[in-house]
Amino acid sequence: MEWKQLLCEERIRQFQKSRQSNDLRTEFEKDYHRIIGSASFRRLQDKTQVFPLDKSDFIRTRLTHSLEVSSFGKSLGQNISQRIIKEKKASDFTMESQGAVCDILQCAGLLHDIGNPPFGHFGETVIREYFIRKLPELTFKGKALNEWLTEQMQQDFYHFEGNTQALRVVSKLHFLVDDHGMNLTKALLATIIKYPVASTEINKKSGNIKDKKMGYYYADRDIFGQIQESCGTNGARHPLSYILEAADDIAYKTADIEDACKKGLLSYKQLMEELKKDAPQENESYKTCIDILEKRYDKAKTKQYENPGQYAVSNWIVGVQGMLIAAATQSFMEHYDSIMEGTYTKELLYGTEMEELANRLSDIAFRYAFQCMPILKLEVAAETMLTFLLDKFVDAAITFDTDEKQNAIQQKMMQLISENYLRIYRIHAEGKSEEEKLYLRLLLVTDYVCGMTDSYAKSLYQELNGII
């Protein structure tokens, strides 16, 4: 892969540039403004990061998390770009390339969770399990839905992912001018496709991170093909996808710990005990991190801060983020050749001295935050709400736009769906087979549900159940 092609400025819908235009922005800077001004991006302010429907101003939402990922992505892009230039890794990588890399990663960070459904990653699980259970049960014209759909169409629902939905949102569903969505640059679209495989090609046992999840729907296969061809990735991950993934990992692994402490679910003492338990003795970076946390606490005690533990953790997190960024930068450069050849199979923190700490932080956050009683109760409630909405909308969508007669409730349910989503369905369903139209109608439901915020999903559930 070559940087000149990887940093492709083309869009799915190209347009004629005016010779007298006073717009001096690069194509990637234009992407940034399209994202910032979009309703899809604004909705992230009311979507769960860890704590659903939380009223605290401090606790992170998908919006604030995405801003952090954007920031870390840009920092990593600057570090890595400077190293590429300094070490003369690529003759086609210039200072202009560095600017493009930073802009793309800044945009990709904003977009990486834009396809997530309400109620965080648990929402994805609910949607997957719903279709695994329902496709063999529900029927259309006397035949089970799974018998209508091809293998890839079925697997798209069985392996539903917010990452995959992100590509769909920005390339189709965000109706800005036409059915090309935000019509972003192909380099940016390639960067947010973290897993460049179809749902039928997922292979979690391969050891290659790109096969871990699906990256595009059957419905979006043409767009995926165009992106791959224009950027020259040819089935491999775009190099910037590794950096985006590292930025995301750094953001959530550290932020979840800080949020858990702020919520009172994890104390300084508990965190320290967890970090010291079976600590790797030969890992100098790990030992340094523990020492820094202790010093931050001692400093807060000396200055008589009201909550020295919370101060120590918040202050420590910033330092850990810097060390993780440095580790990811070094890893990218050490594996530069295999990344550019499309043969590198791991995430950037793998094998670094910071990997152990990163893994520990994930495990601690899972046990102290994700498994706490309030989260468990909210997730059970979220399952009830999402399953109800899926039941109602899927029932209506099965016979929508067919010669089958719909009852009054089915008609009303379809009228609740955004006209933009219905328009996109009609455009892409035209001339398709009956099987593919059914698939697109089911996708229409997941499109609509994924576009909901946590609060809207809750209020719609209450309204449809007559709960005032």
N, C-alpha and C positions, 0 to 999 in steps of 0.2 A: 504494500500500500504506500502511496505517496501523498505527502501533505497537500500538494497543489490540488489534487483531486479530492482528498478528504475534507478540505475546507470549502466545499462546493457551495457557491452562493445562489445557485439556481433554486427556483421554487416549482412546485407542481404545476401551477398556472403561471407561466411567464407573462410579463407585460412589457410593453414598449416604453423605454425610458425617454422622457422629454429632454431635448437638448438644452432647453432653457430652465431646467429645474434648479431651484435654489437649495434643494435638500442635499446637504453635504454629509449626511449620515451614511455609514456603511450598511450593507444589507443586514448584518447581524445586529447592529444598533437599532435598525427598524424593527427587527424581530422583538427586541426587548420592549419597545413601546407598544407593540401590538399585544404582547402578553400582559403588561401592566394595566392596560386599559380594558381588559376583557372581563366579562361577567364571570367566566369560568374560573379565572384566577381569584376574583374577589370572593367567590363562594368558599374558598379554602379557609376563610376566617371563621367559618362555622362548621368545620369538619374536624373530627377527632384526630389527635396525635396519639395520646395515651388515655387521657381521662375524658370520656364522653360527656357532653353537655355540662362541662365544668364552668362555674360562674366566676372563678378567680381570674383576675387580670394578668397574673403572672404565668400561669400554666400555659404551655405551648399549644397552639392549634396547628393544623396543617399549613396555614399561611405563614406563621412565624417560623415553623420548621423549614419551610421551603425557602424563606429568606436567608436562613442560616446556611442551608445547603448551597444556595446561590453564592453566598459570601465565601464559603470554604472552597467551592469549585473554582471561583475566580482566583483565589490565593494559590491553590494548587496549580492552576493554569499558568500563573505568573512564574512560580518557582520552576516548574518543569520546562516551560518555554525558554527561560534564561539558561537553563542547563543545556538544552538542546543546541542553542546558539553558541554558548561558550565552549561546549565540547565538540562542536561541529559534527553533530550526528546526522544532519540532513542538509544537503546543499540548497534544497528548495524551501527551507524554513527560514524566514526572515523576521525582522522586527514587525512587519505588517502581519505576518502569520501569528506572532505572539498576541497582537491585539485581537485578531480573529478568534484565537483559542480562548482567550479570557472572556470575550463577549459571548461566545457560544456556551461556555460552561456557566456563565452567569445566568443566561436564559434557561439552560437545561435544568439548573437547580430550581428555578421558579416553576418549571413544568413537570418535574419528575413525579409528583403526586397528584397531578391535576385530574387524573382519571379515577381516583379512589372513591369508592362509594361511601355513604354515611357510616359512622361508627367504626372507623379505622380498619385495620386488617381483619378484625372479626367480621366486618361487613362482607369482605371478600369470601370468607369461609362460609357464611350463611348462604350467599348466592351460589357458590359451588355445590354445597350440599343440597340445596333446594333442587337444582337441576338433575343431580345424580339420582335423587329420589323421585322426581316428578316426570322426567322425560319418558320413562317406560310406563308410567301410569296414565298420563293424559293422552287423549286421542283426538285425531282430526280425520273426519270422514271414515270413522270406524277403524283407523289404524293408529297404533301408538306413535307418539311423536318421534321417538328414537328410531323407529323404522322408516320414517320419512327422511331423516337427516343422514347425510354422508358421515363417515367416520370423523373427518376433520370438523365438520359442523358440530357434532356431538361433543367432541373433545374441547372445542372452544368454550363451551358452557361448563364442562366438568373441570376445566383448569382455569376458570375465570381469574383474571389478574387486573389490578388497578394499573400496573405498568403498561399492559396491553391496551387498556382503555384510554390511556393518556394519548397514544398515537391517534386513536380514533377521534378523540375530542378535538385535538388541534388540527387534524387534517380533514375533518368532515363536519362534526357536530356543532362547532362554534360557527354559526352562520353569520359571517361578516359581510361578504359580498355575494358569495355563491356557495356551492357545495364543496369547496376546497378548504373550509374552515378558516383558520387564521392564515393559511397559505404561507407557512414559514419556510425558511431555507432548508434545503435537503441535508446540509451538514448538521444542523440542529436536530432535525428529525432523526437522523442516523444516530446521534449521540444519545437520545432518550430511549432508543430501542436497545435495552440492556441484554436482551436474550433474542438473538436473530434466528429463531427457529419457530416453526409452526407448532400447534398444539399436539400434532401427531408425531413430532420429532423430539419431544421432551425425553430426556434420559438422565435422570438424577444420579445414576450409577456410573456415568461415563467419566466422572472426575473433571469434566470441562464445565466451567461455570456458565458458559453461554447456553448450555443445554438444560439448565436448571428449571426454567419456566418458559412459557411461550412468549413471543414478542409481537405477534400480529395475528389478527383474526383472518379467517378465510375470506371474509367480506372486504378486507383491506390488503389482499395479496398483491394487487396491481400496484398500489402505492408503495408497498414494501419493496417490490421488485425495482421500481423506478429509483427509489432511494439508494438501494444497493448498487445498482448499475452506475448511477451518477457519481457516487462517492468511492466506487472501486473497492468496496468491502467484500463482495462476493461470498457471502455466508459467514464471514468473520465479524467479530465485534469491531465497532469503530473505536480506535484508540482512546478517544475522549470519553467513551462509556465507562472505561476502567476508572477514570478520574472522577466522573460523576458518581459512580458507585462508592468510591472512597469518601467523597465529600458527604454523601448520605450516611454512610456508616459512622463517620466521625461525629456528625451532628446528632444522630439519635442515640448512639452509645453513651455520649456524655450528657446530653440534655435530659434523657430519661432518669439518670441518676440525680441530677439537680432538681428536677420536678418532683421526684419521689421524696427528696429531703424537704422541699418546700411544703409538700402535702403532709409531712409528718409521718410518712410511711417508712422512712429509712433515716436513722440517726448517724451522726458522725462516728460514734462508737461502733455501731453495727457495721458501717462501711469499712472502718479500719480493721475490725475483726475478720471480715470477709476477705479483704485484700491480703491480710497476713497469713490466713489459713493456707497451709501447704504452698507457701510462696516459693517460686522458682529461685533457688539460691544463686545460680550462675547468670541470671538475667540482670545486668547492671541497670538497664533502663527502668525495669520494674521496681527495683529497690530504690532508685532515685525518686520515682513517683511517690512511693510510700513516705519517704523522708520529707519530700516537699509538702505533702498533706499534713504531716505532723508539725512541721515548722509553721504552716499557715494557722494551724489551731493554736499553737503556743503564742504566736503573735497576737491573735485575737484575744486570747486570755490575758496577755500582758496589757493590752490596751483596754481591757474590761468591756469588750463588746457584749451587747445584751445576749446575742445568740452566737457564741464563738464557733460552734460546730457548723452551723449553716453558712457563716461567713467563710470558714475554711474550705468547705466543699465547693461553694460557688467560685471562690478565688482559684482553687486548685483546678477546677474544670477548665478554666481558660488556659492554664499552663499545659494541661494534658492535651488539649486540642492542638496546641502548637507542636507538641512532640509527635502527635499522630500525623499531622500534616507533613512534618519533616520525614517521617518514616515512609509515608506513601510516596512522597517525591523521590526519595532514594530508591525505593522499590521500582518505580516506573523506569528510572534511568538504568537500573541494573538489568531489567528485563526488556529494555527498549527494542532490541532486535526481534525478539519473539512476539512482542506486542504488535510491531509493525508488520510482521509476517503473518499475523493472525493465528499464531500457535500457542500463545500464552493462555493457560487454563485456570488460573487462580485469581482471587482478588488481590489488590495491591498490598494490603496489610499482611497477607499470608507470608509466613517465614521471617517476618521482621521481629525485632526485639519488642515491639509494641503490640504484637498480636496477642500475647498472653493477657495483657491488661485489657485490651479491647474485648476479648472474649469474656473475661471476668466481669467487666462492667455490664455486658449484655445479660449474663446469667443472674447477676445481682438484681438488675432492674426487673427481670422477668419474675423472680421469686418474691421481691418485695413490693413491686408496683402492679404488674399485670395479674398477679394472683391474689391481690388484696380483695377483701369482701365487697367494697363499693364497686370495683370494676366488674367483678363476677356477676353481681346483681344487675348492673347496667347492661352487660352483654346478654344476659338471659332476656331482659326486656327488649334489647335491640333485635334479638332473634325473632321474638314474637311480632314486633312491628314490621320488620323486613319481610318475613314469611307471609304475613297478611297482605302486604302491598304486592308482593310477587304473585300470590294466588289470584288476587283480583285482576291485576293487569295482564297476566299471562292468559287467564281464562278469556279475557276480552280480545286479546291480540290474536289468538289462534284462528278465530273466524273473521277477523277484521280484513277488509279488502278482498273478500272471497264471495262466492255465490251462496254461502251458507248464511242463514238468517240469524241475526243477533237479537238477543233480548234487550229490554230497555236498559238494564244495569250495565251490560256489556258496552252498549253504545255510549252511555254516559262516562264510563271509565276511559274509553278511548278519547273522548272529548276533553278529558283532564290533561292529557299528554300535550306537551309543548308543541305548538304549530311548527316550530323550526325542526323538531325531531321528526314529525310526521312528513314534512316536506322532504327531508333527507331520505326517509324511507321510500317515498314515492319515486324520487329521482332514481335511486339505485335498484328498485324493484321492477322498474319498467323493462319488459321484455325477458324477464327471468323465468325460470321453470317454477312449477308449483312448490317443489321442494325448497328451492333457494328463497322463494318469497316467504315461506313459513319460517325459515331460518332468520331472515331479515326482520320479520315481525317479532320474533323472540328477542333478537338483538335490540330492537326498538325498546322493549321493556327494560332491558339492562341499561341501555343508554339513558332512559328517563330516570330510573331509580338511582343510578350512579351520579346523575346531575343534582340530586337532592342534597341539601345540607342536613346535618343532624336534626336541627330544630324543625325544618320543613317536613322531614320524614315523620317525626314525632307528631307534629300538629295534623298532618294529613291522616295519619293512622287514627288519631283521636276523633277527627271530624267525620271520617267514614264509618266510625263505630258509634257515632252519636254521643261522644264524650265531650261535654262542653267545659 
